[in-house]
Amino acid sequence: MQLSAYFERIGFSGEARPDLATLKRLHRAHLASIPYENLDVLLKRPLDLDPARIFDKLVTRRRGGWCYEMNGLLGWALDEIGFSVTRLAGAVARDTRGDSIIGNHLVLLVDLDDGRVIADVGFGDGLVEPVPLAEGEIVQDGFVSRLGRIEDGWWRYTNHQNGGAPNFDFRPEPADPAVLAARCAFLQTSEISPFTQNVVLQRRLSDRVEVMRNSLRLTVRPDRVEERVIASADEYVAEVRGAFGIDEPAARVLWPLAERRGREMLAERA
């Protein structure tokens, strides 16, 4: 596990210092280069929180990953550079699902000389840069989101209007690794987990988010969403490779699921 290999993977050059300017550059470069994806969950390949396994998958084998892997890799790199990083147990959609889902998201809290910031490359279509741990509206490249306090020490990040998941909650305190490990295991094995039911790929660029939800291919911009339906397995595989940079031969076997779930999603809108 070498920082130089990670830097090459995300196209980062120059001196890496434990400061806000470096963190912003790393955050953007990571998102633009490494896609959010859940293919291994659907292929029933076990995932965990081990940094070496995450590094091998995302850096050496040039794959993408979900929040535990994306923020796990960034957190490791920040530690190596000399940042002070705290892993937080996030809770996506806690406002509707309650406390039972705490730990279904990994978030990073970074302490800098001039304050504390939230870093998150694992939400798929959320922050493009780290933001101060402070209440207020967030405008990044035209996308408008919000961070605010709620109850009992909790904070809520509310995604932009065209985002996939609407929000996640967190407390700015160290996560229990056992809680994160348990949720990581549950989300990749449970029949009620959205990750075992849907093919999801996302790449967060500066002006847009490229998304594939099952057979639906979207380009999300601050003011609009462009959508089309993928029509064949060949087109699906080409999108996985071309738009998201993933060369995974086994991805083809997921097309029947993607096609079926895409039809179901369209039918639910009708």
C-alpha atoms as one frame of an Amber mdcrd trajectory, in Angstrom:
protein
   0.000   0.000   0.000   1.812   3.065  -1.275   0.551   6.626  -1.439   2.279
   7.040  -4.792   0.070   4.328  -6.291  -3.060   5.976  -4.890  -1.952   9.354
  -6.247  -1.378   7.796  -9.670  -4.814   6.172  -9.538  -6.574   9.499  -8.945
  -4.245  11.654 -11.051  -2.942  13.675  -8.109   0.409  15.437  -8.471   2.373
  17.905  -6.408   3.118  18.052  -2.703   0.570  16.536  -0.339   0.326  18.473
   2.904  -2.173  18.021   5.762  -4.039  21.208   4.871  -7.384  22.207   3.376
  -6.023  22.932  -0.097  -4.584  19.424  -0.396  -7.751  17.855   1.015  -9.914
  19.644  -1.554  -7.700  18.495  -4.423  -7.657  14.907  -3.180 -11.436  14.892
  -2.683 -12.169  16.081  -6.219  -9.551  13.851  -7.829 -10.771  10.754  -5.993
 -14.385  11.322  -7.036 -13.517  12.000 -10.672 -11.291   8.924 -10.959 -12.856
   6.204  -8.791 -16.546   5.419  -9.320 -19.094   4.531  -6.702 -20.364   1.015
  -7.487 -21.850  -2.088  -5.887 -21.063  -4.768  -8.490 -19.204  -7.031  -6.052
 -22.179  -7.056  -3.681 -24.372  -8.363  -6.505 -21.672 -10.810  -7.601 -21.623
 -12.113  -4.005 -17.969 -11.306  -3.434 -17.513 -10.572   0.295 -16.458  -7.042
   1.214 -15.118  -5.736   4.509 -13.352  -2.745   6.044  -9.776  -4.036   5.676
  -7.638  -1.222   4.180  -5.332  -3.615   2.318  -8.233  -5.345   0.561  -9.819
  -2.011  -0.282  -6.526  -0.700  -1.680  -6.082  -3.812  -3.814  -9.560  -3.500
  -5.288  -9.790   0.254  -5.879  -6.151   1.068  -6.645  -4.373  -2.057  -7.880
  -7.333  -3.554  -9.766  -8.763  -0.137 -10.644 -12.305  -0.872  -9.561 -14.759
   1.336  -7.696 -16.545   0.754  -4.422 -19.290   1.765  -2.013 -19.027   4.086
   0.984 -17.046   1.748   3.239 -14.443   1.326   0.505 -14.437   4.841  -0.960
 -14.167   6.671   2.359 -12.071   3.835   3.760  -9.458   4.411   1.059  -9.527
   8.186   1.380  -9.308   7.917   5.170  -6.244   5.672   4.882  -4.560   8.118
   2.499  -5.290  11.077   4.763  -3.828   9.207   7.737  -0.672   8.501   5.728
  -0.311  12.154   4.743  -0.650  13.276   8.356  -4.236  14.498   8.616  -6.208
  13.970  11.830  -9.162  11.834  10.711 -12.148  10.491  12.644 -14.428   7.834
  11.127 -18.103   8.552  11.796 -21.105   6.220  11.655 -23.495   7.820   9.202
 -27.172   6.957   8.840 -28.733   7.368   5.395 -32.481   8.128   5.538 -32.553
   7.985   9.337 -35.412  10.506   9.209 -37.711   7.794   7.817 -36.040   4.563
   8.931 -34.957   5.355  12.476 -31.849   4.502  14.482 -31.739   0.860  13.406
 -29.809   1.847  10.276 -27.001   3.740  12.055 -23.716   2.740  10.449 -25.118
   2.228   6.951 -22.786   4.998   5.802 -19.160   5.852   6.615 -18.277   9.551
   6.888 -14.944  11.260   7.587 -14.378  14.153   9.995 -11.038  15.903   9.462
  -9.500  18.265  12.023  -7.497  21.060  10.408  -5.643  24.004  11.909  -8.487
  26.307  10.898 -11.401  24.083  11.874 -13.193  20.783  11.362 -14.496  19.637
   7.992 -16.629  16.784   6.682 -15.131  14.767   3.827 -17.250  12.227   1.978
 -16.391  10.563  -1.339 -18.714   7.653  -0.573 -22.204   9.126  -0.987 -22.098
   8.817  -4.755 -23.587  12.141  -5.793 -23.142  14.403  -2.763 -20.205  16.603
  -1.802 -17.577  17.303  -4.433 -15.319  19.000  -1.856 -15.059  18.826   1.949
 -17.184  21.339   3.854 -16.831  22.968   7.277 -18.727  21.331  10.116 -21.074
  24.299  10.305 -24.735  24.945   9.627 -25.711  26.438   6.315 -26.356  26.087
   2.622 -23.638  24.471   0.517 -23.179  25.493  -3.126 -20.631  23.455  -5.081
 -20.412  23.751  -8.871 -24.059  24.781  -9.011 -25.355  21.920  -6.838 -27.108
  23.175  -3.685 -27.164  21.043  -0.539 -27.275  21.771   3.178 -25.665  20.819
   6.480 -27.412  21.489   9.764 -27.881  20.436  13.364 -30.944  18.425  14.283
 -31.573  16.778  17.686 -29.463  15.158  20.423 -26.099  16.048  18.921 -26.994
  14.793  15.443 -26.212  16.609  12.205 -27.953  16.125   8.861 -26.533  16.482
   5.372 -29.380  17.112   2.911 -28.500  16.250  -0.675 -29.175  18.440  -3.716
 -32.609  18.288  -5.352 -31.566  15.829  -8.059 -29.666  13.523  -5.722 -30.298
   9.816  -5.311 -30.389   9.349  -1.531 -32.026  12.377   0.144 -29.875  12.739
   3.256 -27.711  11.190   5.926 -27.293  11.913   9.638 -24.182  11.651  11.800
 -22.766  12.574  15.155 -19.238  14.063  15.179 -17.827  11.303  17.380 -15.760
   8.177  16.614 -17.713   5.273  15.178 -17.706   1.866  16.829 -15.839  -0.316
  14.289 -18.072  -3.255  15.217 -21.170  -1.258  14.252 -19.702  -0.365  10.866
 -18.612  -3.958  10.254 -22.054  -5.300  11.148 -23.872  -2.875   8.846 -21.372
  -3.559   6.062 -22.105  -7.284   6.353 -25.874  -6.783   6.550 -26.098  -4.497
   3.529 -24.320  -6.975   1.270 -26.283 -10.053   2.356 -29.800  -9.034   3.387
 -32.658  -9.513   0.931 -34.097  -6.168   2.041 -30.882  -4.245   1.381 -31.111
  -1.904  -1.629 -27.565  -2.946  -2.531 -28.616  -6.558  -3.139 -31.585  -5.472
  -5.280 -30.129  -2.836  -7.623 -27.153  -2.169  -9.860 -25.784   1.277  -8.984
 -22.819   3.118 -10.492 -22.038   6.816 -10.046 -19.192   9.111 -10.986 -19.163
  12.607  -9.467 -17.570  15.154 -11.789 -17.307  18.905 -11.300 -20.309  19.876
 -13.431 -22.418  16.715 -13.359 -22.950  13.247 -11.938 -22.917  10.277 -14.312
 -25.278   7.597 -12.975 -26.479   4.128 -13.862 -29.384   2.788 -11.814 -30.175
  -0.648 -13.153 -30.974  -0.098 -16.860 -31.520   3.647 -16.450 -28.607   5.826
 -17.554 -28.662   9.366 -16.168 -26.598  12.514 -16.407 -27.474  14.699 -13.417
 -26.814  18.437 -13.591 -27.764  21.169 -11.119 -30.823  22.205 -13.123 -31.894
  19.034 -14.931 -31.618  15.276 -15.269 -31.082  13.615 -18.650 -32.229   9.987
 -18.724 -32.328   7.167 -21.231 -32.966   3.443 -21.038 -30.148   1.014 -21.799
 -31.498  -1.444 -24.339 -29.122  -4.410 -24.332 -26.464  -6.316 -22.420 -23.794
  -5.108 -24.855 -24.757  -1.473 -24.297 -24.835  -2.038 -20.541 -21.319  -3.534
 -20.500 -20.054  -0.715 -22.719 -21.416   1.868 -20.269 -19.863   0.114 -17.274
 -16.508   0.183 -19.035 -16.701   3.501 -20.862 -18.579   5.886 -18.578 -17.413
   4.402 -15.283 -14.017   2.953 -16.185 -14.730  -0.515 -14.807 -13.333  -3.484
 -16.701 -15.157  -6.327 -14.954 -16.091  -9.219 -17.281 -18.547 -10.640 -14.742
 -20.616  -7.440 -14.895 -22.462  -8.902 -17.894 -24.214 -11.499 -15.737 -25.938
  -8.658 -13.860 -27.747  -7.389 -16.954 -30.930  -9.462 -16.412 -31.285  -7.967
 -12.921 -30.546  -4.459 -14.188 -33.051  -4.798 -17.046 -35.818  -6.164 -14.803
 -35.331  -3.614 -12.044 -35.170  -0.805 -14.588 -38.551  -1.841 -15.993 -39.965
  -1.997 -12.474 -38.677   1.480 -11.661 -40.294   2.908 -14.796 -43.560   1.124
 -14.021 -43.612   2.597 -10.505 -43.500   6.098 -12.010 -46.418   5.480 -14.373
